[in-house]
Amino acid sequence: MSKVYDWFEERLEIQAIVDDITSKYVPPHVNIFYCLGGITLTCFLVQVATGFAMTFYYRPTVTEAFASVQYIMTEANFGWLIRSVHRWSASMMVLMMILHVFRVYLTGGFKKPRELTWVTGVVLAVLTASFGVTGYSLPWDQIGYWAVKIVTGVPEAIPVIGSSLVELLRGSSSVGQSTLTRFYSLHTFVLPLLTAVFMLMHFPMIRKQGISGPL
């Protein structure tokens, strides 16, 4: 076993990576409020796991979406628990994200040299809100349908390009199958991919620059 480890250690310098992770200096002023970003990440990972589990049963069609959610809640083994955890962690993720943004702002974590860390964090906050909007519609019940209709209708007030934006979001002039398909694709593929990309930019910058000092 040691020979296998030595083979990887010689090529990847695993011990150096472990030492860097475990021996990072933590400023003495850090308290529990500096954990909000990590809690948000944990909620995201829970979302990925529970969301992936539900894709085995969910059907993104206007005729079957609601019935498939009912099946998850009443028939699928532990489906009620998985969907409930998904919903609870979604609410927790939004709350922790908001508190994290406030903490960073109030402690001046957006100032030089951490401007890019702040920018990527704001993008992640927007993506988090987008998860909420797109996920809310997927059960395709009355609440989800009318929420989508209202949200996608907001850009119509924009001069010149408003109608085009509405049609782009809905996939047609009205809310229907095209809208559900787009929101499902955004929720399960586009947004998770973008979130992963911006996290891979966000976290290395935090590691490189360290935690900002007290005010």
N, C-alpha and C positions, 0 to 999 in steps of 0.2 A: 504493500500500500504506500509506503514511504517513497518507493521508487517512482510510482505514478505521480505522487505529489511533487517530487523533485523535478520530474519532467515538465510539468506545467509551471512550476515555480521558476525554472530556468528561462522559460519563454515568455511568461506573462507577468512575472514579479508580483505574485499574488499577495505576499506578505507586505510589500510596500503599499499596496492598495488598501489592505486591511488596516495597517498602521495609520494611514492618512485619514481613514474614516473614523477610527476609534480614538484618535488622539487629537482631534480638532479642538482648538481652544474655544471655550464658551465664556463670554464676558460675565462678570459677576452680577451685572444689573439685569440679566435675563430672568424672566419669571414665567408663570404659566401662560400669560397672554401671548408669549412668543411661540406657543405651540399651536396656535390657531391655523397656521398654514399647513402644518403637518396633519392636523385633524381633517382639514379640507381634502388633502391628498388621500387620507385613509377612506373618507366617505366616497371619493371618486373610485377607488379600487373596489369598494363594496358595490358601487353602482355597476361597474364593469362586470363583476362576477354574477350578480343577481340578474342584470339585464341580459347577459349572455344565456343564462339558464332559461329565461322566459322566451327567448327567440325560438326555442324548440317547439313551443306551443302557440305563440302569437301568430295571427294571420293578418297581414296589413291590407285588408280589403274592407270597403265600407259595409259589405253585407256580413262579414265574418269576424271583424275586429272585436266587437262587443261580446259576441258569443265566445270567442277564444279567451278573452279576459275572464269571463264567467267560468269557463272550464278550468283555467289556471287556479282560480280562487276556490272552486268547489270540488273538482275532480282530480286534478294532477297532484301527485304525492308531494306534500309540503309546498304546493304552489301558493297557497294563501300566505305562508310564512315568507317565502322568497319575494313575493310581490309587496308584502307589507314592509319588509326590510328595505326593499328598493325605494318605496315611497318615503319611509322615515329617514333613510340616509340621504335622499334627495333634499328633503327639507333641512336636514342638518348641514348638508354641504353648502346650501345657499346661505344659511345663517352664519356658519363659520367663515365663509368667504367674505361676507359683509363685515363681520367683526375684525377679520384679518386686515382688510383694506383700511378700516378705521384705525387699527393699531399702528399699521405702517405709516399712515399719514400723520397721526398725532405724535409719533416718535421721530418724525423726520426721516424715515427710511427711504424716501424718494429723492433725497438730495444727492449732490455729487459725492462719490462717483457711481451712484446706484440708479441713475436715471433709466437705463435700459432694463434693469430689474423691475422697476416700477411700471414701465411701459408693457413689458410682457405680462406682468401681474394684472394690469387693467384689461388686457386682451383676454386673459384667462377668466376674469370676472364676467366679461361680456359673454364668453363661451358658456360659462356656468348658467347665466340667465337664459341663454338660448336653449340649453338642455331642458330647462323648466318649461319653456314655451312649447317646444316640439314634443316633449314627453307627455304633456298635459292632454294633447289631442289624440294620442294613440288608442285609448279605449273606445274612442268614437261614440261616446255617449252624448247626451244633450249638453252637458257642461263643456266637454271637449270640443264638440262641433261649434258651438256658439263662441267659445273662446278663440278658436282658429279664425272664425269669420270676422270677429272684431279686430284681432291682432293683424291679420293680413289686409284688413281694410284701412288701417291707419295710414299707410303710405299714399293713399289716394288723394290726400290733402296736399301733397307736394305738387307744385306747379309743373306742367309740361310732362314730367316723367312718372307722375304718380300712378296713372292707370297701367303703365307698362310694368312698374314694380309690383303692383297688385297681381297682375297676370303671371309675372315671374314666380311669385311666392305661391300662388294657388295652382299654377300649371294650366289654368284656364280662366275664363271670365267669372266662374263661380266656384264655390267650395265643393269638392267632390273627391273621387278616387285619385285623381292626379295630385290633389293637395295632400291626402293621407300618404301616398307613396313618397312624395318629396319630404314630408316631415319625418317619416320613418327612416328614409335614407340619411337625412341629416342627423337624426337622433342616434342611430346605430352605427354609422360609418364616418360621415364627414366630421361631425363635432368631436367624437372621440379621437380621431386621427389628428385634428388640429390641436386638441387639448394636449395630446401626447407630445406633439412637436414643440409647442410653447413651453411645456413643462421641462423638456430636455434643454431648452434655452434658459429657463428661469432658475432651475436648481443649480446648474454649474456656476452661474453668476453669483448666487448666494454663497456657494462653497468658496469661490475665488475671493470675493470681497469681504466675506464675513458678515456678522450681524452688526447693524448700526449701533452706535453708542447712545447713551442716554441724552436727553435734551439738555 
